[in-house]
């Protein structure tokens, strides 16, 4: 992961910890645009979208992270 994506991911985690969901969602989206291979980022984004009742989007975002962690299944 490049330095910019890593910084955005850390920022997203901090926003999520503070329960600033819309801002965390935006930060995860920016980070994942730069580093789409980050399964934890996809999972966290999906988790937040689910918490915002954006269920279809949540499922779309969680799936890549789950596949990556499962070895590409």
ABEGO torsion letter per residue (X at the ends): XBAAAAAAAAAAAAAAAAGBAAAAAAAAAAAAAABAABAAAAAAAAAAAAAAGBAAAAAAAAAAAAAAAAGGX
